[in-house]
């Protein structure tokens, strides 16, 4: 019996449970994704199957900064105990 074929691998960053200053953002995760993609001869794409490039990363980083700001405004420290209780 042939081995099952997988046509997709998903890498996710649990944003609310990640400290804002931890470096665990798309800029930190992206090199891992690129290396894995190269090993699998695959493309790195977003949820809509559009390639993720440096422009995409900049847009994601801006959205993350806004999310972290909103969380702090609501009294929730990104990556803190309350964030993990609320989002994980």
N, C-alpha and C positions, 0 to 999 in steps of 0.2 A: 504494500500500500504506500503510495507516495506521501511525502511529508506535506502538511498543510502549508499553503502559501499565504503570506501576510502582505497586504499592499499598503499598510499604513502603520506608523508608529507615532504616538502622541507624547509630547513632552509638555508638562504643565508646571506653572509656578503658582503656588498657593499664595496669592498676593496679600490678602489681609493678615495671614499668619507669618509674613516675612517682614522683618524689621526694615524700615526705609533706608537706613544707612548701612545695611549689611553687605551690599554689593551683589546680592542675589537677585539681580534684575535681569532684564533681557540682555543687557550688555555682558553679564556674567554667564548667562545660560547659553547665549548664542554660539560661542566657540564650541561648546559641547555638542550642540545640535549640528553645527557644520562638520565637525569631525565624524560624528555618527553618520550623517548624510553621505559623506565621502566614502566611508567604509561600506555603506549599503548601496552605493551608487544611486542615491536618492536626492530629491529636491527638498528644500526647507520652505514650507508654505504656511500660510495662516489658515484659520478655520474656513475661509472661502476659497482655499487652494490658490491664493495669490502668493507669488514668491516674496519672502521676507528679505528686504535689503536694508541698507543703512537708513534710508528715508523712513521705512516702516518702523525700524527700531527707535528712531527719534520721536515718531508719533506715539509709540507705545510708552516710551519713557515719560513724555509729557502727560499722558493719561494717568500713569502711575503716580506722578507727582501730585496731580489734582486729587486722585483718590486718597493718597496719604494725607493731604491737607484736609480734605473733608472728614476723614476719620479722626484726625486730631481735633478738629473743630467740634466734633461730637463727643469728645472726651475718650476716644478709643486710640490707644497707642498701637500703631501697626506692629505686629509681631508680639505684642504684649499678651498677658494672660486673658484680658477681656476680649481682645480680638480673636484669640484662639477659641474661647468659649462661644463667641457669637458666630464665628464663620467656619469652624472646623467641625 
